[in-house]
Amino acid sequence: MTATATIDKGSARPPHALLALSEPGRAMGELASFYALRPLMGMLPKGDGHGVLVLPGFMASDTSTRPLRSLLENLGYDAVGWNLGRNVKVDNARIEAMMGCVEELHSRSSGKVSIVGWSLGGVFARELAKLAPEKVRQVISLGSPISDDRNHTNARRLFEYLNGHEPEPVRQGNFRELAKAPPVPTTSILTKTDGVVAWRGSVQANDHDQCENIEVFASHCGLGVNPAAVYAIADRLAQAEGSWQRFAPRGLAQLVFPKSRLH
């Protein structure tokens, strides 16, 4: 369910090692659940045909988002991957290429696009929406390290080994306020059992009245196929442009969303 955010100002720490070690097994279980429930997912809210750009997580490619994109296509969206290979480097060329994806999809669909980003992909989604809010309908991030403190993630060392402590866009003054939400409807889907990004690093403040956090029971590596997360994504995307409302699961769906507060 949607939770009110009270961000902990204490020192940032990555998830416990046991959570990280259990990620592969839990993610495989979520993938199996996704395909087991796939026939029922046709009953999720239908889309209006607008473009949806889906960005993969750190070290991942479009292959990881293929199940989600396939479902969104079947629900009636023009869902596309970024077609830029693995999500490894953070440099100006990569930012320009992603902006090109947004612009191409915006032009093709003749309207604003939604951006769904998994992990690091969600960080990119938020920053792209800040750069071109007139072309973005909404942003949905999945287990994304949107805090300005990289110590929330146990992928920090690998990220900095590959990109340096300050990647090229940061050195030029961009990507310096990750915690600040873009000026469009913004949803952060997170899980307290995330083994890669500590959940507190994914909680966004209520920067404006169209920001929300949705907690699910999931692993980090399974978020893109977790049935509850997929339900929330479909619910968010189905809202008519300009009529955004906070997430409120209905009927039996209420049973699969935690009722704890995020603080």
QUIQUI-V97447 format. One record per residue. PHI is phi in whole degrees, 0 to 359 (none if undefined). PSI is psi in degrees with one decimal (999 if undefined). BURIAL is 1 if it has 16 or more other ideal C-beta (glycine too) atoms within 10 Angstrom, else 0. Layout:
# QUIQUI-V97447
PHI & PSI & BURIAL
PHI & PSI & BURIAL
This chain:
# QUIQUI-V97447
none & 165.3 & 1
291 & 136.1 & 1
237 & 147.4 & 1
281 & 131.8 & 0
268 & 127.3 & 1
235 & 102.6 & 0
282 & 129.3 & 0
287 & 123.0 & 0
270 & 6.5 & 0
290 & 179.2 & 0
294 & 138.9 & 0
282 & 140.3 & 1
222 & 146.4 & 0
286 & 169.2 & 1
298 & 157.8 & 1
298 & 147.0 & 0
302 & -34.2 & 0
295 & -36.7 & 0
295 & -41.2 & 1
296 & -43.3 & 1
295 & -28.2 & 0
273 & -3.1 & 0
303 & -51.2 & 1
302 & -46.2 & 0
295 & -43.0 & 0
294 & -40.2 & 1
296 & -39.0 & 1
296 & -37.6 & 0
296 & -38.9 & 0
291 & -38.0 & 1
296 & -41.9 & 1
297 & -40.2 & 0
295 & -37.9 & 1
301 & -49.1 & 1
288 & -30.0 & 0
294 & -36.4 & 0
265 & -0.5 & 0
306 & -40.8 & 1
299 & -35.8 & 0
286 & -21.7 & 0
291 & -12.2 & 1
294 & -14.1 & 0
272 & -2.9 & 0
294 & 159.1 & 1
306 & 136.6 & 0
279 & 152.2 & 0
271 & 170.9 & 1
255 & 11.2 & 0
90 & 0.7 & 0
287 & 160.7 & 1
285 & 139.2 & 1
230 & 117.2 & 1
264 & 125.0 & 1
248 & 120.5 & 1
255 & 134.0 & 1
281 & 167.8 & 1
278 & 178.9 & 1
302 & 129.1 & 1
74 & 1.8 & 0
256 & 169.8 & 1
230 & -173.1 & 1
299 & -21.4 & 1
302 & -38.0 & 0
293 & -27.8 & 1
261 & 2.3 & 1
299 & -43.8 & 0
300 & -43.4 & 1
294 & -43.7 & 1
296 & -38.5 & 1
298 & -43.4 & 0
297 & -45.7 & 1
297 & -36.8 & 1
298 & -42.7 & 0
293 & -26.0 & 0
277 & -5.7 & 1
109 & 16.9 & 0
258 & 158.0 & 1
269 & 78.3 & 1
267 & 127.9 & 1
226 & 155.2 & 1
270 & 179.7 & 1
272 & -19.2 & 1
57 & 40.0 & 0
237 & 20.8 & 1
77 & -150.2 & 0
281 & 147.2 & 0
273 & 88.7 & 1
239 & -60.1 & 1
273 & 141.5 & 0
244 & 96.6 & 1
218 & 174.2 & 0
297 & -35.7 & 0
297 & -39.5 & 0
292 & -39.2 & 1
296 & -43.6 & 1
297 & -39.2 & 0
295 & -40.1 & 0
292 & -37.6 & 1
297 & -35.3 & 0
298 & -37.9 & 0
298 & -44.4 & 1
297 & -46.7 & 1
295 & -40.7 & 0
295 & -44.8 & 0
292 & -37.9 & 1
299 & -43.9 & 1
292 & -41.5 & 0
293 & -38.9 & 0
268 & -4.7 & 1
55 & 40.0 & 0
186 & 175.4 & 1
295 & 148.1 & 1
250 & 152.1 & 1
265 & 147.9 & 1
236 & 123.7 & 1
249 & 123.2 & 1
233 & 131.6 & 1
262 & 124.6 & 1
56 & -120.9 & 1
302 & -30.4 & 1
300 & -32.1 & 1
289 & -34.2 & 1
298 & -46.5 & 1
300 & -43.0 & 1
303 & -44.9 & 1
295 & -41.9 & 1
290 & -35.8 & 1
297 & -39.0 & 1
293 & -29.5 & 1
289 & -33.9 & 1
284 & -32.2 & 0
219 & 62.3 & 1
298 & -24.2 & 0
288 & -11.7 & 0
249 & -2.1 & 1
245 & 127.8 & 1
278 & -44.7 & 1
195 & 163.6 & 1
235 & 136.0 & 1
233 & 121.4 & 1
249 & 148.8 & 1
238 & 107.4 & 1
57 & 36.7 & 1
272 & 139.9 & 1
281 & 76.4 & 1
270 & 2.3 & 1
286 & 158.9 & 1
276 & 4.6 & 0
247 & 110.3 & 1
292 & -11.2 & 1
291 & -5.3 & 0
286 & -15.3 & 1
242 & 140.9 & 1
276 & 6.1 & 1
264 & 7.2 & 1
302 & -48.1 & 1
297 & -42.5 & 0
294 & -42.2 & 0
301 & -46.8 & 1
288 & -29.1 & 0
296 & -38.0 & 0
273 & -25.5 & 0
237 & -6.4 & 1
82 & 164.9 & 0
295 & -34.8 & 0
235 & 98.4 & 0
301 & 163.4 & 1
309 & -47.4 & 1
299 & -34.8 & 1
292 & -41.8 & 0
299 & -24.9 & 0
262 & 13.5 & 0
95 & 2.3 & 0
260 & 168.9 & 0
58 & 32.0 & 1
259 & -9.8 & 0
230 & 64.0 & 0
297 & -32.3 & 1
288 & -18.8 & 0
282 & 125.9 & 0
287 & 149.2 & 1
291 & 161.8 & 1
278 & 42.5 & 0
222 & 163.7 & 1
308 & 127.7 & 1
224 & 124.8 & 1
241 & 130.0 & 1
249 & 115.4 & 1
263 & 126.3 & 1
217 & 167.3 & 1
221 & 138.1 & 1
286 & -9.8 & 1
254 & 26.1 & 1
293 & 127.1 & 1
264 & 1.4 & 1
243 & -47.5 & 1
242 & 117.9 & 1
304 & 134.0 & 1
303 & -31.4 & 1
297 & -25.7 & 1
283 & -7.1 & 1
252 & -3.3 & 1
280 & 125.4 & 1
259 & 143.9 & 1
287 & 162.4 & 0
276 & 71.9 & 0
294 & -28.4 & 0
207 & 176.7 & 0
281 & 8.0 & 0
237 & 37.4 & 1
246 & 140.9 & 1
207 & 158.5 & 1
240 & 136.5 & 1
236 & 120.4 & 1
266 & 138.8 & 1
227 & 163.4 & 1
271 & 110.5 & 1
195 & 170.5 & 1
262 & 169.9 & 1
289 & -47.2 & 1
286 & -9.8 & 1
252 & 0.6 & 1
302 & -37.2 & 1
289 & -11.7 & 1
234 & 1.2 & 1
297 & 124.8 & 1
305 & -39.6 & 1
293 & -42.6 & 1
297 & -40.7 & 1
296 & -40.2 & 1
302 & -46.3 & 1
295 & -41.6 & 1
299 & -48.2 & 1
298 & -39.1 & 1
296 & -43.3 & 1
294 & -44.9 & 1
292 & -27.2 & 1
283 & -9.5 & 0
292 & 138.1 & 1
295 & 143.1 & 0
302 & 132.1 & 0
87 & 0.5 & 0
232 & 38.5 & 0
295 & 134.6 & 1
228 & 153.6 & 0
296 & 151.8 & 0
295 & 133.1 & 1
214 & 92.5 & 0
301 & 146.8 & 1
244 & 152.7 & 0
60 & -138.4 & 0
295 & -20.8 & 0
299 & -25.6 & 0
299 & -25.7 & 0
288 & -20.2 & 0
260 & 3.2 & 0
248 & 127.2 & 1
302 & 149.5 & 0
253 & 10.4 & 0
285 & 156.4 & 0
271 & 147.7 & 0
265 & 107.3 & 1
208 & 999 & 0
